[in-house]
Amino acid sequence: MKKIFYSLLACIVAVLVISGCKKDKTLNHTNVSAVSTLFAPENNKFVKIASGASGAVSFEWEQAHAEDNGLVLYEVAFDKEGGDFSHPLYSAPSDGNGLYNKLSLTFSDLNKIATSAGVKPQESGKVIWTVMSSKGINVQKSAQIRTVEIQRPAGFTDIPTELYLTGTATEGGDDLTKAIKMKLTAPGKFEAFTSLKAGTYHFADRNTGTPSTYSYDGTKLTEAGNTTVAGAIKVQRIEVDFNVASFKTTEVVSVGLWFAADNKIWFDLPYKAAGVWEIDGASVVFHQESWGRDERYKFRFTFKDGAGTSSTQYYGSTNSDNNRPDAGTAASYFYMVPVNSNQYDNCFKFNGTADNKTADIKVDFSGAAGAYTHSVKVN
């Protein structure tokens, strides 16, 4: 019995030794050499990224060698000047899922790297790069390191799809959950109609968590920071364009209901809050024409720029002409868009029941409304 037991024990030990040898042999075959030469781009390469431009920069290096003469995987790492790549700013496998000794990085990716290094829009900064070689383990970092200088564009490559206005100068205060949602008017372009008071504000790409933030630095739209407001409270139209990093504010002096037949403003609507102007109990009397009662109207906004120059913009219907609305009229009938100043073009019509009555009239230019719109409630 003892003989059988010792024989079994000897077999088990032999199996373990053979397995250990096989394992060690396999591990030895994961060894690779470090990349000895970086080819491109040349050291201190300057890359200027123009606004809206598409393109890429090619990073190339000499192949490393594997102990088993098999395939080698590559990863390119970027870090701040003086960094050791232990916590790189950015890393990516080479082309071909890490198999090629080349990596094509888009301008968008380079802009992200520069952003991570703290480079501001329209400014340039240097980052370093190197190549890691491996077979998935036993990573070898190249001793060769090169520098690339990146000039960021005026605009932003990573453009938010939503934008909020928050800070002590805003109607929602510095409570992020109460931030003013801005309206997306075109890709990368946002605007808000809101009041601002003395204080500071900035823009955020969401109203929860830890959003990316932006501000106007006196010259351009930039990352982080705050914009300062001084003086009395004013209703403003705020416009930002991330494509070109532009920022503009215009005071909204008044919003008036413009009655076409009388060719004049009937009354101004007081500003309430959150991009809403509203008047209650306004008198509505249609204009008598030879063919009947005329009920056409639109709205006129009066603006004042930073230099004190006034201008007007009419907002009216998407249709050049309309029928009178009724209870079954679609909400889109009341949507408001910029229109020309021609007396009768793109006018809305009051419901027939409004003649010689009073009405509560509301203009809603809040970002949360989706489309700019208005409503008329006959009393």
Beta strands, then each sheet from edge to edge (+ up, - down):
strand 1: 38-40
strand 2: 45-48
strand 3: 56-61
strand 4: 73-80
strand 5: 90-93
strand 6: 102-106
strand 7: 124-134
strand 8: 140-141
strand 9: 146-151
strand 10: 164-166
strand 11: 180-181
strand 12: 183-186
strand 13: 189-196
strand 14: 199-204
strand 15: 213-216
strand 16: 221-223
strand 17: 227-229
strand 18: 234-241
strand 19: 246-259
strand 20: 264-268
strand 21: 271-273
strand 22: 276-284
strand 23: 287-289
strand 24: 292-294
strand 25: 296-304
strand 26: 310-316
strand 27: 337-339
strand 28: 348-349
strand 29: 357-364
strand 30: 373-378
sheet 1: 1+ 3- 6+
sheet 2: 2+ 9+ 7- 4+ 5-
sheet 3: 2+ 9+ 7- 8+
sheet 4: 11+ 10- 14+ 15- 16+
sheet 5: 11+ 10- 14+ 17-
sheet 6: 12+ 13- 18+ 19- 20+
sheet 7: 12+ 13- 18+ 19- 25+ 26- 27+
sheet 8: 12+ 13- 18+ 19- 25+ 28-
sheet 9: 21+ 22- 29+ 30-
sheet 10: 23+ 24-
end
